[in-house]
Amino acid sequence: MIEVSVVVPLLNEEESLPELEAWIRRVVEAEGLSYEIIFVDDGSQDASWRVIEHLARANPQVRGVKFRRNYGKSAALQVGFAQAQGQVVITMDADLQDSPDEIPELYKMIQQDGYDIVSGWKQQRHDPLSKTMPSRFFNAVTRWISKIPLHDFNCGLKAYRLDVVKSIEVYGEMHRYIPLLAKWAGFRRIGEKVVQHRPRKYGVSKFGLERFINGFLDLLTVTFVGKFGKRPMHFFGMLGIVFFVMGLIILAYLSIAKLVYQTYGIANRPLFYFGILTLIIGTQLFVTGFLAELVTRNAPDRNHYLIEKQTDSGRA
């Protein structure tokens, strides 16, 4: 049985791969752990895939997966998770900014301390302020919305129990929110470890400032899907009722005012059009909730639940 699977998504990292593979191998073999290294080439345009093929020929524990084009880090991680067989799955970036020396302690925190997930925290970062300051704000907002007390959601160095990566689906740019996806799947033992963050040795960063905007939108998506994915009417229906009742109250007030005072036409007041608008919005939200419920009820996995343990009460 494989004890550790190291999943490494990469894009144009030909220079760092040999050093990274040797470093990982040296650390896990010194600990006496059985292991596999899974490199997922996310459509590199350099010689990264040739390097991976060479490493796989030299080390049977190395495997590689290559995308025809760039699909993003989330897709690379999802494929790596599908391939992983180790009891503990550790992810790290390929740029040598994540230290493989952290692997033994991360493994122990999963296997001995009982965590489902351990997320790295790059407390001391070797990045410019243009990256660190937005990252701190982003992490603070994510921490507040998700109610998960992590300092660095975007750290690529994380460890997972195998059940976790087999129970979640990472898509779009949801790799930043794997702890939240895992929480919604029922894995709540989430820990954190301060990890080394090394200066970039080769290449350049593959992410720009737009990742923070995309990250915030993805956070709203994963929060909504996690809470209301199987009961959308609870969200859209409630909003629809609020808007519809608000419109009824406004129109009722204007109608009563017209009947009592009879001094002006209600259609001449801007409030009348606002009341009509809220009625329409409320109706649309309510219909949206019904349509979403129809889609959900007809989904093939509508009654799919993650069962941790099951026993026959007559035989247990």
C-alpha positions as a printed Julia matrix, in Angstrom:
316×3 Matrix{Float64}:
   0.0    0.0     0.0
   1.27   3.45   -0.94
   1.6    5.76    2.05
   2.18   9.12    0.35
   1.05  10.49   -3.0
   2.65  13.79   -4.0
   0.59  15.6    -6.66
   2.43  18.36   -8.51
   0.5   20.5   -11.05
   2.82  22.44  -13.33
   3.04  24.79  -16.27
   6.37  25.47  -18.0
   8.63  24.35  -15.15
  11.26  22.3   -17.02
  14.17  23.74  -15.03
  12.81  22.99  -11.58
  11.41  19.47  -12.12
  14.61  17.4   -11.76
  15.57  19.21   -8.57
  12.06  18.91   -7.16
  11.81  15.18   -7.9
  15.19  14.48   -6.33
  14.28  16.51   -3.25
  10.95  14.74   -2.75
  12.55  11.32   -3.25
  15.31  12.09   -0.79
  12.88  13.23    1.92
  10.34  10.39    1.7
  12.97   7.66    1.36
  14.76   9.0     4.44
  11.46   8.59    6.33
  11.0    5.06    4.98
   7.67   5.92    3.35
   6.29   4.21    0.27
   5.36   6.91   -2.21
   4.39   8.02   -5.69
   4.95  11.35   -7.42
   2.3   12.44   -9.91
   3.27  15.31  -12.21
   0.33  16.87  -14.06
   1.52  18.94  -17.01
  -1.12  21.61  -17.62
  -0.32  22.19  -21.29
   3.3   23.33  -20.97
   4.93  24.85  -24.03
   8.5   24.11  -22.95
  10.27  20.78  -22.41
   8.49  19.95  -19.15
   6.87  16.78  -20.52
  10.15  15.41  -21.85
  11.68  15.99  -18.42
   8.78  14.13  -16.77
   9.2   11.19  -19.17
  12.89  11.06  -18.33
  12.19  11.16  -14.59
   9.58   8.38  -14.94
  12.07   6.13  -16.72
  14.65   6.7   -14.0
  12.23   6.35  -11.04
   9.29   3.88  -11.18
   7.49   5.89   -8.48
   7.11   8.85  -10.86
   4.04   9.11  -13.06
   2.93  11.86  -15.4
  -0.25  13.16  -16.98
  -0.19  15.69  -19.84
  -3.0   18.0   -20.98
  -3.22  18.99  -24.64
  -3.71  22.61  -23.62
  -3.81  24.74  -20.5
  -6.94  23.98  -18.46
  -5.88  25.54  -15.14
  -4.61  24.41  -11.78
  -7.99  23.11  -10.6
  -8.29  20.7   -13.52
  -4.72  19.53  -12.97
  -5.38  18.85   -9.3
  -8.62  17.02  -10.06
  -6.83  14.67  -12.44
  -4.01  14.19   -9.94
  -6.51  13.37   -7.2
  -8.16  10.79   -9.46
  -4.77   9.14  -10.05
  -3.6    9.23   -6.42
  -3.53   6.0    -4.42
  -1.63   6.98   -1.27
  -3.19   7.07    2.19
  -2.09  10.7     2.42
  -2.17  12.99   -0.63
   0.15  16.0    -0.57
  -0.01  18.78   -3.14
   2.73  21.27   -3.87
   3.7   23.7    -6.6
   6.48  22.85   -9.02
   8.38  26.12   -8.74
  10.44  25.05   -5.67
   8.82  27.69   -3.49
   7.17  24.89   -1.51
   9.65  22.8     0.5
   9.38  18.98    0.34
  10.99  18.95    3.8
   7.48  19.62    5.12
   6.19  16.26    3.87
   6.99  14.11    6.95
   5.28  16.49    9.38
   2.25  16.9     7.12
   2.0   13.12    6.85
   2.09  12.73   10.63
  -0.57  15.4    11.16
  -2.94  13.43    8.92
  -2.11   9.92   10.11
  -1.37  10.5    13.79
  -3.15  13.72   14.74
  -6.34  12.79   12.9
  -6.76  15.75   10.59
  -8.66  15.38    7.33
  -6.83  18.34    5.78
  -3.73  20.26    6.76
  -3.23  23.53    4.92
   0.13  25.25    4.69
   0.55  28.81    5.94
   3.32  30.83    4.29
   3.8   33.11    7.28
   7.02  34.58    5.87
   6.54  35.21    2.15
   9.18  36.05   -0.45
   6.81  37.97   -2.72
   6.37  41.68   -3.52
   3.75  43.77   -1.72
   1.65  43.78   -4.89
   0.96  40.1    -4.18
   1.09  39.89   -0.4
  -1.3   42.74    0.44
  -4.17  41.64   -1.87
  -3.57  38.06   -0.69
  -4.05  39.07    2.95
  -7.3   40.86    2.14
  -8.5   37.91    0.06
  -7.72  35.44    2.86
  -9.46  37.62    5.45
 -12.65  37.76    3.36
 -12.53  34.02    2.66
 -11.97  33.27    6.34
 -14.94  35.43    7.3
 -17.33  33.93    4.74
 -16.26  30.28    5.06
 -15.89  30.28    8.88
 -12.71  28.22    8.42
  -9.84  29.68   10.52
  -7.06  29.38    7.93
  -4.56  32.14    7.2
  -3.54  31.09    3.68
  -6.22  29.42    1.56
  -4.15  29.81   -1.6
  -1.07  27.95   -0.36
  -0.31  25.1    -2.76
   1.27  22.96   -0.03
  -1.53  20.95    1.53
  -2.08  17.42    2.84
  -5.29  15.41    2.58
  -6.64  12.11    3.75
  -7.3    9.99    0.65
 -11.05   9.94    1.34
 -11.14  13.73    1.04
  -9.72  13.99   -2.49
 -11.94  11.13   -3.67
 -15.06  12.84   -2.31
 -14.76  16.31   -3.81
 -14.67  17.74   -7.33
 -12.32  20.61   -8.12
 -13.23  22.63  -11.22
 -12.96  26.14  -12.62
 -10.58  27.89  -10.24
 -11.9   26.22   -7.09
  -8.47  24.97   -6.0
  -8.32  27.93   -3.62
 -11.38  26.63   -1.8
 -10.64  22.94   -1.41
 -10.92  23.25    2.41
 -14.39  24.73    1.96
 -15.39  22.05   -0.57
 -14.19  19.43    1.89
 -16.13  21.07    4.72
 -19.34  20.93    2.71
 -18.57  17.23    2.0
 -18.46  16.56    5.75
 -14.73  16.7     6.46
 -14.41  19.2     9.31
 -11.08  18.3    10.91
  -9.1   21.02    9.15
  -5.69  22.04   10.5
  -2.93  24.44    9.57
   0.85  24.31    9.61
   3.37  27.1     9.16
   5.52  26.13    6.18
   8.62  27.48    4.49
   8.19  29.77    1.52
  11.28  29.91   -0.62
  12.22  32.55   -3.21
  11.43  31.58   -6.78
  14.5   30.0    -8.34
  13.38  29.48  -11.94
  10.78  30.99  -14.26
   8.06  33.5   -13.49
   4.7   33.47  -11.71
   1.78  32.16  -13.76
  -0.84  34.16  -11.89
  -1.77  37.84  -12.17
  -3.89  40.21  -10.11
  -7.04  39.04  -11.91
  -6.92  35.88   -9.8
  -8.25  37.86   -6.82
 -11.35  38.98   -8.73
 -11.9   35.47  -10.06
 -11.22  34.08   -6.62
 -13.92  36.24   -5.01
 -16.48  35.22   -7.64
 -15.55  31.56   -7.13
 -15.98  32.0    -3.38
 -19.54  33.22   -3.89
 -20.19  30.29   -6.21
 -18.86  27.58   -3.91
 -20.65  29.12   -0.9
 -23.99  29.22   -2.74
 -23.65  25.72   -4.17
 -22.57  24.32   -0.81
 -25.55  25.82    1.04
 -28.3   25.73   -1.55
 -27.12  23.3    -4.23
 -29.8   20.74   -3.29
 -32.46  23.23   -2.14
 -32.33  26.29   -4.46
 -35.95  27.22   -3.69
 -34.91  28.11   -0.15
 -32.73  30.88   -1.58
 -34.64  32.13   -4.61
 -38.05  31.56   -3.04
 -37.19  33.52    0.09
 -35.85  36.45   -1.93
 -38.91  36.25   -4.2
 -41.29  36.41   -1.24
 -39.44  39.4     0.24
 -39.58  41.39   -3.02
 -43.18  40.38   -3.78
 -44.47  41.34   -0.33
 -42.52  44.61   -0.5
 -44.22  45.44   -3.82
 -47.66  44.55   -2.43
 -47.14  46.79    0.59
 -46.05  49.73   -1.59
 -49.0   49.37   -3.98
 -51.44  48.86   -1.12
 -50.19  52.04    0.55
 -50.54  54.03   -2.68
 -54.02  52.64   -3.28
 -55.19  53.52    0.22
 -53.67  56.99   -0.1
 -55.54  57.48   -3.38
 -58.86  56.39   -1.9
 -58.49  58.47    1.27
 -57.03  61.71   -0.07
 -58.1   61.56   -3.75
 -55.78  64.41   -4.59
 -53.36  62.79   -7.02
 -52.97  59.81   -9.29
 -50.77  57.01   -7.96
 -49.34  56.44  -11.43
 -47.68  59.85  -11.22
 -45.53  58.84   -8.25
 -42.08  57.17   -8.73
 -42.93  54.9    -5.79
 -45.66  53.3    -7.92
 -43.15  52.14  -10.51
 -40.81  50.89   -7.79
 -43.67  48.8    -6.37
 -44.41  47.33   -9.8
 -40.71  46.57  -10.27
 -40.42  44.74   -6.94
 -43.52  42.67   -7.79
 -41.97  41.63  -11.1
 -38.57  40.84   -9.52
 -40.25  38.82   -6.77
 -42.22  36.8    -9.31
 -39.12  36.15  -11.41
 -37.1   35.01   -8.39
 -39.9   32.68   -7.34
 -40.13  31.16  -10.84
 -36.32  30.83  -10.9
 -36.53  28.86   -7.65
 -39.16  26.51   -9.12
 -37.09  25.93  -12.27
 -33.95  25.31  -10.21
 -35.87  22.79   -8.09
 -37.03  20.97  -11.24
 -33.43  20.76  -12.47
 -32.23  19.55   -9.08
 -34.97  16.93   -8.74
 -34.06  15.48  -12.13
 -30.3   15.44  -11.52
 -28.88  11.88  -11.45
 -27.0   12.53   -8.19
 -29.85  14.3    -6.36
 -29.82  11.7    -3.57
 -26.06  11.16   -3.5
 -24.7   11.41    0.02
 -21.27  10.64    1.37
 -21.54   7.72    3.81
 -18.58   7.36    6.14
 -19.61   4.08    7.76
 -22.47   1.62    7.36
 -23.44  -1.5     9.26
 -26.25  -4.06    9.32
 -27.98  -3.6    12.69
 -29.16  -7.19   12.62
 -25.6   -8.53   12.31
 -23.43  -5.9    14.0
